[in-house]
């Protein structure tokens, strides 16, 4: 039987432990994912703001139309 624990101590294989420093490529990937997520969030927030503005404008228009015939 082979003992794999005697290999290179820095060779962690495909599964790195939580205390191992991430590689440059991993940091770049995390950064890109974060930027993508922030961009997506900003897009959703802008859509929500526009929907709220349209909803408020419709409410004001309806309120103005319903009170037009009253003194």
LOKE-463155 format. One line per 2 residues: number of its first residue (from 1); their letters; for each residue x, y, z of N, C-alpha, C, CB. Coordinates in Angstrom, 1 decimal. Glycine has a CB too. Example, Ala and Ser with C-alpha at 12.3 -4.5 7.8 and 13.67 -1.06 7.14 Angstrom:
2
1> AS> 13.2:-5.7:7.8:12.3:-4.5:7.8:13.2:-3.3:7.8:11.3:-4.5:9.0; 12.8:-2.2:7.1:13.7:-1.1:7.1:12.9:0.0:7.9:14.1:-0.6:5.7
//
This chain:
71
1> XX> 0.8:-1.2:0.0:0.0:0.0:0.0:0.9:1.2:0.0:-1.0:0.0:1.2; 0.4:2.3:-0.7:1.2:3.5:-0.7:0.7:4.5:0.3:1.2:4.1:-2.1
3> XX> 1.6:5.2:0.9:1.2:6.2:1.9:1.3:7.6:1.2:2.2:6.2:3.1; 0.2:8.2:0.9:0.1:9.5:0.2:0.5:10.6:1.1:-1.2:9.7:-0.4
5> XX> 0.5:10.4:2.4:0.8:11.5:3.3:2.3:11.9:3.3:0.4:11.2:4.7; 3.1:11.1:2.6:4.6:11.4:2.6:5.0:12.2:1.4:5.3:10.1:2.6
7> XX> 4.0:12.6:0.6:4.3:13.4:-0.6:4.7:14.8:-0.3:3.1:13.4:-1.6; 4.8:15.7:-1.2:5.2:17.1:-1.0:4.1:17.7:-0.1:5.2:17.8:-2.4
9> XX> 4.6:18.3:1.0:3.6:18.8:2.0:2.8:20.0:1.4:4.4:19.3:3.3; 3.4:20.7:0.4:2.7:21.8:-0.2:1.7:21.4:-1.3:3.7:22.8:-0.8
11> XX> 1.8:20.1:-1.7:0.9:19.6:-2.7:-0.4:19.1:-2.1:1.5:18.4:-3.5; -1.4:20.0:-2.1:-2.7:19.7:-1.4:-3.7:19.0:-2.4:-3.3:21.0:-0.9
13> XX> -3.3:18.9:-3.6:-4.2:18.2:-4.6:-5.4:19.1:-4.9:-4.7:16.9:-4.0; -6.5:18.5:-5.4:-7.6:19.3:-5.8:-8.4:19.9:-4.6:-8.6:18.4:-6.6
15> XX> -8.2:19.4:-3.4:-9.0:19.9:-2.3:-8.0:20.7:-1.4:-9.6:18.7:-1.5; -8.1:22.0:-1.4:-7.3:22.8:-0.5:-8.0:23.0:0.8:-7.0:24.1:-1.1
17> XX> -7.3:23.1:1.8:-7.8:23.3:3.2:-8.2:24.8:3.3:-6.9:22.8:4.3; -9.0:25.1:4.3:-9.5:26.5:4.5:-8.3:27.4:4.8:-10.5:26.5:5.6
19> XX> -7.3:26.9:5.4:-6.2:27.8:5.8:-5.1:28.0:4.7:-5.4:27.2:7.0; -5.3:27.3:3.6:-4.4:27.5:2.4:-4.6:28.8:1.7:-4.5:26.2:1.5
21> XX> -3.6:29.4:1.3:-3.7:30.7:0.6:-4.2:30.4:-0.8:-2.4:31.5:0.5; -5.2:31.2:-1.3:-5.7:31.0:-2.6:-4.7:31.4:-3.7:-7.0:31.8:-2.9
23> XX> -4.8:30.8:-4.8:-3.9:31.1:-5.9:-4.3:32.4:-6.6:-3.8:30.0:-7.0; -3.4:33.0:-7.4:-3.8:34.2:-8.1:-5.0:34.0:-9.0:-2.5:34.7:-9.0
25> XX> -5.0:32.9:-9.7:-6.2:32.6:-10.6:-7.5:32.5:-9.8:-5.9:31.3:-11.4; -7.4:31.9:-8.6:-8.6:31.8:-7.8:-9.1:33.2:-7.3:-8.4:30.9:-6.5
27> XX> -8.1:34.1:-7.0:-8.4:35.4:-6.6:-9.1:36.2:-7.7:-7.2:36.1:-6.0; -8.5:36.0:-8.9:-9.1:36.7:-10.1:-10.5:36.2:-10.3:-8.2:36.4:-11.3
29> XX> -10.7:34.9:-10.2:-12.1:34.3:-10.4:-13.1:34.9:-9.4:-12.0:32.8:-10.3; -12.7:34.9:-8.1:-13.5:35.5:-7.1:-13.8:37.0:-7.4:-12.9:35.3:-5.7
31> XX> -12.8:37.7:-7.8:-13.0:39.1:-8.1:-14.0:39.3:-9.2:-11.7:39.8:-8.4; -13.8:38.5:-10.3:-14.7:38.6:-11.5:-16.1:38.3:-11.1:-14.2:37.7:-12.6
33> XX> -16.3:37.2:-10.3:-17.6:36.8:-9.9:-18.3:37.9:-9.0:-17.6:35.5:-9.1; -17.5:38.5:-8.1:-18.0:39.6:-7.3:-18.4:40.8:-8.2:-16.9:40.0:-6.3
35> XX> -17.6:41.2:-9.1:-18.0:42.3:-10.0:-19.2:41.9:-10.8:-16.8:42.6:-11.0; -19.4:40.7:-11.3:-20.6:40.3:-12.0:-21.8:40.4:-11.1:-20.4:38.9:-12.6
37> XX> -21.6:39.9:-9.9:-22.8:39.9:-8.9:-23.2:41.4:-8.6:-22.4:39.2:-7.7; -22.2:42.2:-8.4:-22.5:43.6:-8.1:-23.2:44.3:-9.3:-21.2:44.4:-7.7
39> XX> -22.7:44.0:-10.5:-23.4:44.6:-11.7:-24.8:44.1:-11.8:-22.5:44.2:-13.0; -25.0:42.8:-11.6:-26.4:42.2:-11.6:-27.3:42.9:-10.6:-26.3:40.7:-11.5
41> XX> -26.7:43.0:-9.4:-27.5:43.6:-8.3:-27.9:45.1:-8.7:-26.7:43.6:-7.0; -26.9:45.8:-9.2:-27.2:47.2:-9.6:-28.3:47.3:-10.7:-25.9:47.9:-10.1
43> XX> -28.2:46.3:-11.6:-29.2:46.3:-12.7:-30.6:46.0:-12.1:-28.9:45.2:-13.7; -30.7:45.1:-11.1:-32.0:44.8:-10.5:-32.5:46.0:-9.7:-31.8:43.6:-9.6
45> XX> -31.6:46.7:-9.0:-32.0:47.8:-8.2:-32.5:48.9:-9.1:-30.8:48.4:-7.4; -31.9:49.1:-10.3:-32.3:50.2:-11.2:-33.7:49.8:-11.8:-31.3:50.3:-12.4
47> XX> -33.9:48.5:-12.1:-35.2:48.1:-12.5:-36.3:48.3:-11.5:-35.2:46.6:-12.9; -36.0:48.0:-10.2:-36.9:48.2:-9.1:-37.2:49.7:-9.0:-36.4:47.6:-7.8
49> XX> -36.2:50.6:-9.1:-36.5:52.0:-9.0:-37.4:52.5:-10.1:-35.1:52.8:-9.0; -37.2:52.0:-11.3:-38.0:52.4:-12.4:-39.4:52.0:-12.3:-37.4:51.9:-13.8
51> XX> -39.6:50.7:-11.8:-40.9:50.2:-11.6:-41.6:51.1:-10.5:-40.9:48.7:-11.1; -40.9:51.4:-9.4:-41.5:52.2:-8.4:-41.9:53.6:-8.9:-40.5:52.3:-7.2
53> XX> -41.0:54.2:-9.7:-41.3:55.5:-10.3:-42.6:55.5:-11.2:-40.1:56.1:-11.1; -42.7:54.4:-12.0:-43.8:54.3:-12.9:-45.1:54.1:-12.0:-43.7:53.1:-13.9
55> XX> -45.0:53.3:-11.0:-46.1:53.0:-10.1:-46.6:54.3:-9.4:-45.8:51.9:-9.1; -45.7:55.1:-8.9:-46.0:56.3:-8.3:-46.7:57.3:-9.3:-44.7:57.0:-7.7
57> XX> -46.1:57.3:-10.5:-46.7:58.2:-11.5:-48.1:57.8:-11.9:-45.8:58.2:-12.8; -48.4:56.5:-12.0:-49.7:56.0:-12.3:-50.7:56.3:-11.1:-49.7:54.5:-12.5
59> XX> -50.2:56.2:-9.9:-51.0:56.5:-8.7:-51.4:58.0:-8.7:-50.3:56.1:-7.4; -50.5:58.8:-9.0:-50.8:60.3:-9.0:-51.7:60.6:-10.2:-49.5:61.1:-9.2
61> XX> -51.6:59.9:-11.3:-52.5:60.2:-12.4:-53.9:59.7:-12.1:-52.0:59.5:-13.7; -54.0:58.5:-11.5:-55.3:58.0:-11.1:-56.0:58.9:-10.0:-55.2:56.6:-10.6
63> XX> -55.2:59.4:-9.1:-55.7:60.3:-8.0:-56.2:61.6:-8.6:-54.7:60.5:-6.9; -55.5:62.1:-9.6:-55.9:63.3:-10.3:-57.1:63.2:-11.1:-54.8:63.9:-11.2
65> XX> -57.2:62.0:-11.8:-58.4:61.7:-12.6:-59.7:61.5:-11.8:-58.1:60.5:-13.5; -59.6:60.9:-10.7:-60.8:60.5:-9.9:-61.3:61.8:-9.2:-60.4:59.4:-8.9
67> XX> -60.5:62.8:-8.9:-61.0:63.9:-8.3:-61.3:65.1:-9.2:-60.0:64.4:-7.2; -61.3:64.9:-10.5:-61.5:66.0:-11.5:-62.9:66.6:-11.5:-61.1:65.5:-12.8
69> XX> -63.9:65.7:-11.2:-65.3:66.2:-11.2:-65.8:66.8:-9.9:-66.2:65.1:-11.7; -65.0:66.7:-8.9:-65.4:67.2:-7.5:-64.9:68.6:-7.3:-64.9:66.2:-6.4
71> X> -65.7:69.4:-6.6:-65.3:70.8:-6.3:-64.2:70.9:-5.3:-66.5:71.6:-5.8
//
